[in-house]
Amino acid sequence: MKVRLIDVAMDLGAGRRGVDMGPSALRLAGIREKIAAMGIEVEDDEEPIAVAIRERGDVYDNRLKFLPEIVSGCTHLARRVELAKEQGVMPIVMGGDHSIAIGTIAGLSAFYRRSAKTLGVVWIDAHSDFNTAETTPSGNIHGMPLAATVGIGARELTELHGPAPKVAPENVVLIGLRDVDPLEKKNLRDHHILSYTMADIDRLGLFTVVDEAIERLSTRCDFLHVSFDVDSLDPEFAPGVGTPVKGGLQYRELHLLMETLAASHMVGSVEVVEVNPILDRANETAEVAVEMVCSVLGKTIL
């Protein structure tokens, strides 16, 4: 296996500052060295994705804040991700806020469409990120990327780097939900997104949840993209996030989820988002995030 680390210092989609330093925090936590220690060849992308800083951006629209700048950054990212796949390299995208997933998945979709392969997405998050300009309570685009990925929302987002949808709604599984806006709930129901809340995980157990998810996706998809928002973890283990929600995944639960995904041999790309060093304790959140990335790449206890 060969992986390529792609830095995306984007904070325009979030309401709080600091996630633009997420890629640096992940590198400080040793992501490159720890993946290499697994016997995996690691390379860096040619240069970080160019993203406008907030002070030079234009809010543009209070329902779609910083839309032009986010579209520009995500378009550059989509091209880099598509190129990595063309070159036979697994992209590991390091954010940045979760709006970058619009670019990541657009690049993957373009590659897999040409290859006549089907992409599935495992979205690990406390939030569903299924708002649109019509339903958003904040206008922050990091609350919209999954909706855009399945073709719902502003055309600038849904048709970025290719036609919509990038992924069919039935090929998406959400895991870890515990904070969903009222109108997002309707969007999720209307589009039949398979969603596992923390209540589902409490009732069924994490292994049953991930086993069901993989069984469903393996019959429909050739490859999986794992989109990992660190706020899926309980704030006890991941304090350095902008939108913490109590009652999240426990440390070993998330390891089990990642290890089980790795064992499916379907994971073709990974992104890790929303690490905010300003809000962290001694880079603890980035260090845990790196451990989880290693698990989804195949690291096990024995």
N, C-alpha and C positions, 0 to 999 in steps of 0.2 A: 504494500500500500504506500502511496505517496500523497501527502496532503499539502495544501497551500493555505497559509494564513493571510486573510484579507482584512485590513483595518478599515473601519468606517466610523470616523469620529463625528457622528451625527447626534445633535441634541435638539434639533429644530422641531421634532415631532412630540417632544415631551413638555410637561408643564414646569419641571424643575431643572435647574442647571446641573451639570456635572457628568452626565453619561457620555459626553464627548471624550472624557478621559478613560472610559471603559477599556478600550484596546490597550492603552498603556498599562492599566492596572492588571490586565490579564497577562501581559508580557512580563511585568514585574513579578507576578505570581509563578512564572516559569512555564507558561504553556508550551513554548517551543521545546524547551529542554525535557519536560516531562513526557511529551508525545514522542520525542526522539528516543527517550530511554525505553520505550516500548518496542523499539526496533522498527519504527515507522519513519520513513524519509520525510523530512519537513523542509519546506521552502517558504520564503516570504514572497508575497506579491510584489510586483515591480515598485510600487509606491502606494501609500495610503490613498484611499478614495478622496478626491477633492470635494469638500463640503463647505458651503458658506458659513461664516460665524453669525450668530444671532444678531449681534450689534450692527452687522452690515446687511441683514436681511430685511424683507418687507413682510409684515404680517399678512398682507394681501387680502385675506378674507377671514373674518372671525370664526367662520364655520370650517375653514380649511387653512389653518395657520401655516404660513411659510410654504405654501403649495409649490410655487415655481422652484424654490431652492431644493425642496425635498425631491421633486421630480427629477431635477438635474442630477443630484447625488445618486438617486436610485437607478437612473439610467446608466450612469458610469459603472455602478456596481453590477448591474445586470450583464453588461458586456464583459466584465472581468470574470464573473461566475461562469458565464457561457464559455468563455475562452478556456478556463480551467478544466471544465468538463471535456471540451474538445481535445485538450492535451492529455486526457486520461488521468487528471489529478483531482482528488477530492477537495472541494473548497470548504474551509472552515472560516466563516464570516464572524468577525468580532465587532460588536457594536458598543456604544451607540444605542439609540432608542429603537423600539421595535418597528418603527416605520420603515427601517431598512429592509425588512422582510419582503416588502413590495418589490424591491430590486433583486434581492437574492432569488426569490421564487420565479420572477419574470425571466431571469437568466437561465434557471434550471428548466423552466417550461419550454423556452425556445430550443434548448438542446434536445430535450426528450421528444418534442414534437418531430423534429427532423429525424430522430433515431427510431421513430415509431414505437416509443416506450411510454408507459403511463406512470405519472408521478403521483405519489401520495404524500401527505403532510401530517406529522404528529406535532401538534402545537401544545407545548407544556407551559402553562401560564395560569396565574391567579385570575386573569381577566380574559374575556373572549375576544377583545379587539375586533368586534363585529359591528361597530358604529359606522354611520355614513354622515355626510354633511347635514342630512335631514334629522338625524337622531342624536348626534353628539351633544353632550352637555358642556363640552369644553372647547371644541374646535381643534383639539390636539390630534394630529394624524397618527400618533402611535396607538391610538384607540381604534384605528380603521384598517390596518393592513390585512387581516384575515378576510374581512369583507371584500376588500379590493381584489384579493387573490382569487376569490370565487366569482368575481365579476359584478360585485355590488358596490355602487358608489360613483364618485366622480370619474368621468372618462379619462382624465389625466392620469389617474391611478390605475384604473382597471385595465386600460389599454397601453400601459407603459411597456415598451419593448416587446410588443406583440399583442395579438388579439386576446380578448377575454372569453371565457375564464382561463386563468393560468392553471388552475386545478379544479376538477369537478367537486361540487360540495360533498358528494358521497365518498370522496377519497380523502377526506379530512377527519381527523379525530382530535378533539380537545381534551386535555387531561389536567386536572388540578384547579378547576374553576371554583371561585368563592366570592367574586365581586363582579356582578354583571348589571349593567344599566337596564332599566325597565324596557326601553324600546329595543335594546340589543336582544333581550330574551325573545321578543317577537320575531326579530330577524333570524335568530338561530332556529326557532321552531319552523318558520316559513320555509327555510332552506334545508331543513332536515339534517343539520349538522350533528353528528354523533358527539355528544359532550358528556364527560365524566366530571361531576362536581366532587368536592371534597366529601360531601355526604355520601356519594356513590362509593368513593374509595373507602370510607369508614364502614359502609355496609357490606361491600363485596370483598374488600381487600385489594391491595395494589396489584398483586400478581394476577388475580382474575381480570382486573381492568385492562392491564397491558396485554394479557394473553388474548382477550376478546378483541382488542384493538388490532393486534397483529394478525389475528385470524381473519378479521374483516378485510384489512388492507391487502393482505397477501393474495387474496382471491381476485383483487381488482387492479393491483399496482405492481410495477416491476421494481421500482426503487422508492425509498422513503427519504424525505427531508425532515430533519429534526430541528424545530425552531424552539429554542430553550430560553425562556425569560426567567432570570434568576429570582424574580419575585414569586415564582411558583413555590419556592421553599418558604417555610415558616421564617419570619423575621429573626427568630432565635439563631438561625444558621446563616441567614443572608440579610444583615441589617442595612447593607449599603445599596438600597434601592429607593427610587423616588416615590413608588406607590405601594408601600408595604401593607399586607393584609394578614391579620392573625389567623391561625388555624391552617397553615399551609402544610405542604409535604415535609416529612421528616427527612433527616439526612440519609438514613439507610433506605427509606422508601424511594428516594430519588435515585440512589445508586442502583437499586433493584430495577427500577424502570429503565435506566440507561443500559444496564447489563443485559436485560432481556431484549431490548431493541437491538443491541449489538449482536446477540445470539441469533437473531432472525436473518442476518447476513443481507439485509435489504437496505441498510443505511448508506446513502450515496452522497450526503452533504449534511452539514451541521452549521447552525448559527447560535451564538450566545449573546444575549442582549440585556440592557438595562442595569449593568453594573455601574454604580455611582460612587466613586471613591470619596467624594466630599462627605457623604453620609455614612461611610463605612468605619469599621474599627480595625485599624492596622492591616488593611487590605484583606480582611477575612473573607468577604464575599467573593472577591476575585479568586482567592485560593480554593474555595469550595467549588466555584464554577469550573475551574481548571480540572479539578478531580472528576467532576461529572462529564466533562468533555472526554477525558481519558477513558472513562467507563463506557461511553457510547462508541468509542473507537475500539473497544475490545479488552480493556484492562480488567482483570478479575483478581480475586484474592489468591487463588491457587492457579 
